[in-house]
Amino acid sequence: MHTTLEILTHPLLDPVRHGFFTRRGGASSGLFAGLNCGFGSSDQGEIVAINRARVAEAMGVAPAALLTVHQTHSAEVAVVTDAAQLPEIGKTRADAIVTDQPGIAIAVLTADCQPILLADPQAGVIGAVHAGWKGALAGVIEAALGAMADLGARRIRAVIGPTISQRAYEVSPEFMDEFLSDDPGHHRFFAGGPNGRPMFDLPSYGLMRLREAGTDAEWIGRCTYTDPERFFSYRRSTHLHEVDYGRLISVIRL
């Protein structure tokens, strides 16, 4: 394992092997300095491949067995039940992956959105979800839990990894209206901000969706926006007028 990688874990997912990787310990430089795992960024592809190989090594799998999907902020789920699917998964348009296959590491990429890792250790079923506000509102969390149940999961535990916190997430009144039209009770996830605009609590919203679906869930309590040493942040890079940003990776395997 590359000695400088920093991997955050949570006891709720034990004994399943998992990690929310920070940006530390990667080969990228400049805006992407550290462990940028996003081929969708303008970083050099071969450098991203090196970073992902380090992650695969840390998780004890071959680089080809570290699976991500083409994320689109949807509620689509990719289900992996056969190793023959591996070459195609990377092109699949989805925002969650679930599997019951040992030796495969499933992962999502984020830069403020919620990475959610899911596990039913007894049933041997795991999931990884990319849940930004749009995907969460569209039902990606419930879709992933449903796909896991279809594979035999019964008692699923969930951990939300590093994501943007409420104090850093100013949104528009129209954004808030979209949530309130879905459910007026969602007003509890908004607070008044310093600029007179609403501040949205994304991880609390994610926890609510997970717990209402019957899942034991926790947030790791780390904010991507306010910790530039550890995390990439789309919103922070936008505020700094940077041309691009790195992607963090969150991984789980049986």
DOVEXNU-891621 format. One record per residue: residue in three letters; z, x, y of N, C-alpha, C in turn. Coordinates in steps of 0.2 Angstrom, whole numbers, plus 5000, padded with zeros to 4 digits. Last residue first. Layout:
AlaZXYZXYZXY/...
***
This chain:
Leu499649194966500049184960500049244956/Arg499749224984499449234978499949214972/Ile499349215002499749194996499349204990/Val499249265019499049275012499549245007/Ser498549275035499149255031498849245024/Ile497949385048497849355041498549335038/Leu497349365065497849385060497749355053/Arg495949435074496249375070496749405065/Gly495749485091495749495084496049435081/Tyr494549435104495249445102495249455094/Asp493549455119493649435112494349455110/Val493549495133492949465130493049435123/Glu494949445143494649485138494049455135/His495749375153494949385154494649435149/Leu496949345150496849415152496149425154/His496849215145497249225152497149295155/Thr496249255133495849215138496149225145/Ser497249315126496649355128496249315133/Arg498149215125498349275129497649305131/Arg497449125117497549105123497749165128/Tyr497349205105496749185108496849165116/Ser498249345100498249275103497649255107/Phe498949445088498349425092498449355094/Phe500649525088500149465086499549465091/Arg501449635091501349615084500749565083/Glu501249655105501349715100501249695093/Pro501349525111500649565110500749625105/Asp502149395110502249465107501649505105/Thr501849275115502349315119502449375116/Tyr500849215106500749225113501149275116/Thr501449195094500949235094500849265102/Cys503149185090502649155094502149215095/Arg504049135075503749195079503149165083/Gly504649055065504949065072504749115076/Ile504249005053504549075053504849095060/Trp504748845049504348885054504648955054/Glu504748755034505148785039504548825043/Ala504948615022504548655026504948695032/Asp504648525008505148565011504848615015/Thr503748375010503748445009504348475012/Gly503348235013503848255007503848325005/Ala502648215024502248215017502748235011/Glu503548235033503348165032502948155026/Arg503448375033504048345031503948275029/Leu502148405039502348425032502948385029/Arg502248345051501748315047501948345039/Met503348415057503448345056502948315051/Leu502848545057503348535053503448455051/Gly501848525067501648545060502148525055/Tyr502648495078502148445076501948455068/Ser503248615079503648565078503248505075/Pro502148705082502448715076502948655074/Leu501648645095501248645089501648655083/Asp502148565108502548605103502148595096/Phe501448585124501448555117501748595112/Met501748535140501848595136501848565129/Pro500848455154501248455148501148515144/Arg501048515171500648495165501048495159/Gly501748575181501648505181501248475176/Asn501948705179501348685183501248615183/Pro502948715170503048735176502548725181/Gly502948555160502848625161502948645168/Gly503748435150503448455157503448525157/Ala503348425133503848435138503448445145/Phe502948345117502748365124503348375129/Phe503348285106503148355105502848385112/Arg503748155109504248205108504048275107/His502548085109502748105115503348155114/His502248025096502148095097502348125104/Gly502447895097503047935095502948005096/Pro501147835098501547845104502247885103/Asp499847905089500547885088500947895095/Asp498547915095498647925087499347895086/Ser498847915108498447865106498447865098/Leu499548035109499947975110499547915108/Phe498548135107499048125102499448065103/Glu497748105118497448105112497948095106/Asp498548135129498348065128498048055121/Met498648275129499248235127499048165125/Phe497348295133497548325127498148275124/Glu497448245146496948215141497148235134/Pro498248335152498548265151498048225146/Ser498148495143497948445149498248375147/Val499448615141498848575139498748525144/Glu500248765137500148715142499448685140/Tyr501148855128500548815126500548755131/Ala502348925128501648965130501048915130/Arg503348855124503348875131502748915133/Gln502948815111502848765116502948795123/Ser502048955103502648915104502548865110/Ile500748985091500948985098501548935099/Thr501349075076500949025080501149025087/Pro501749145061501749155068501149105071/Gly501849005048501849075051501849075058/Ile502648885040502248895045502348965048/Val502848855023503148895028502548905033/Ala503348735010502848765015503248805021/Arg503348684993503648714999503148745004/Ile503148544983502848594987503348614992/Arg503248484968503748494973503548554977/Arg502048464962502448404963502948424968/Ala500348504957500948514961501348454962/Gly499148474950499748474946500448484950/Leu498048464957498048524952498748524949/Asp498348364965497748354960497748404955/Ala499248424974499448374969498948364964/Met498248504981498748534977499048484972/Ala497648394988497248444983497748474979/Gly498748354996498348304991498048344986/Leu498948465004499448445000499148394994/Ala497748465011497848515007498448505002/Ala497848345018497248355013497448405008/Glu498948365026498948315020498448325015/Ile498348455034498948475031499048425025/Val497248395040497148455036497748465031/Gly497148285050497448275043497348335038/Ala496848295063496348265058496648255051/Leu497948365068497848295070497348255065/Ala497648485062498248455061498248375062/Gly496448515069496448515061497048475059/Lys496848525082496348485080496348465073/Trp497848625083498048555084497548505082/Gly497648715067497648715075497848635076/Ala497948775053498048705056498148715064/His497448825038497348845045497348775049/Val498348855024498048805028497948835035/Ala498448885006498448915013498048865018/Gly499348854991498848834996498948875003/Ile499548844973499748874980499148844985/Val500448814958499848794963500048824970/Gly501348814947500848874948500248844952/Ala502448734946501748704943501248764944/Gln503448814951503448784944502848764942/Pro503048844964503048894960503048864952/Asp502048774975502448744970502448794964/Ala501748824992501848844985502248794981/Leu500848875007501148825003501148844995/Leu500748925023500648945016501148895012/Ile499848905038500348875034500248895026/Pro499648965054499448975047500048945043/Gln499148875068499648885063499348905057/Cys498348965082498448915077498948925072/Asp498349105086498749055090498848995085/Ala497449155077497549185083497949145088/Thr497049175059497349135065497449185071/Leu496449145043496449185049496649145055/Val497149125026496849095032496849145038/Ala496849155009497149175015496749135021/Ile497349194992496949144997497249155003/Ala497049304979497449294985497049244990/Ile497149284962496749274967497149264973/Gly498049294951497649354953497149344958/Pro497949124944498249194945497749244947/Gln497448974951497149034947497549094949/Asp497548864958497948874952497848934948/Thr497348834975497148864969497648864964/Val496548794991497148784986496848814980/Ile496348815008496148835002496748824997/Ala495648745024496248755019495948775012/Asp494548725031495148745034495748755030/Ala492848755028493448725027493948755031/Arg491348795022491648775028492248725027/Thr491048935012491248865012491548855019/Lys490849075012490349035016490548965016/Gly491849115003491749145010491349105015/Ile491549064991492049034995492049055002/Glu490549124983490349074987490849054992/Pro491249224974490649244979490449194984/Leu492149134967492349184972491849204977/Gln491849044957491749024963491849074969/Ala492249104945491549104947491349084954/Ala493549084943493449144946492649144948/Asp494048914947493648954943493449024946/Thr494648834956494848824950494548874945/Val494948804973494648864968495048854961/Val494448704985494848704979494548754974/Ala494448685002494148714997494648724991/Val494548545013494948595009494448625003/Glu494448485030494148505023494548555020/Ala494748455042495248435037494948445030/Ser494348585054494148525051494748505046/His494048705061494548655064494448585061/Thr493248795053492948755058493448695062/Gln493148945044493548895047493248855053/His492548985029492248985036492648925040/Val493949065020493349015021493149025028/Thr494449205010494549165016493949115016/Leu495249294997494749244999494949205006/Leu495149434988495549404994495049354998/Ala494449484978494849424976495349404982/Ala493749594983493349534982493749474980/Pro494849694983494549664990494149594989/Ala496049654970495449684973495149654979/Val497849644974497149614972496649654974/Gly499049664980498949684973498349654970/Met499349654993499449594989499249604982/Ala498949774998499649754999499849694994/Glu497549764995497949814991498749794992/Ala497149675004497149654997497549704993/Val497449745016497849685015497849665007/Arg496549845015497249865015497649805014/Ala495349765015495449805009496249825009/Arg495449725029495549675023495649705016/Asn495149845035495749805036495949755030/Ile493849875030494349915029495049885029/Ala493149765036493249765029493749815027/Val493349795050493649735047493749735039/Ile492449905049493149915051493549855048/Glu491249845046491549895042492249915043/Gly491049765058491149735051491449785046/Gln491849795073491449825068491549795061/Asp492149645082492349705080491849725075/Ser491949515086491449565088491649635086/Ser492449405073492549435079491949485080/Gly492249355060491949315066492049345073/Phe492949435052492249455053491949415058/Gly494649475056494149425057493449445057/Cys495749555055495449535049494849485049/Asn496449685063496049635064495649615058/Leu497649775064497449745058497049675060/Gly497349875078497749855073497349825067/Ala496449825092496849875089497349845084/Phe495449755098495649735091496149775088/Leu495249815110495449745110495749725103/Gly495449965102495249935108495549865108/Ser495149965084495449995091495249955096/Ser495749955067495349935073495649965079/Ala496449975056496050025058495650015064/Gly498249925055497549915054497149975057/Gly499649915058499349955052498649945051/Arg499949755065500149825064499849855058/Arg499849625067499249665069499349745067/Thr500549555052500549565059499949605061/Phe500349435039500249505041500249505049/Phe501349345029501049335036500949405039/Gly501249335012501349375018501049355024/His501849324995501449305001501649345006/Arg502149274978502049334983501649304989/Val503549174974502849174975502649234980/Pro504849134972504649204971503849214971/Asp504849104990505049144984505049104978/Leu504749025001504149034996504249074990/Leu505949035007505748975005505148975000/Pro506049165013506349155006506149085003/His504549235019505049185020505349175013/Thr503849385028503949335022504449285024/Leu502749495036503249445037503249395031/Ile502249655036502149595032502749545033/Glu501449785043502049745043501849675041/Leu500849945037500749875037501449835039/Thr501050075035501150055042501049975042/Thr500650115022501350115024501550085031/His499650025011499650065018500350055021/Met500050044994500050005000500050045006/
***
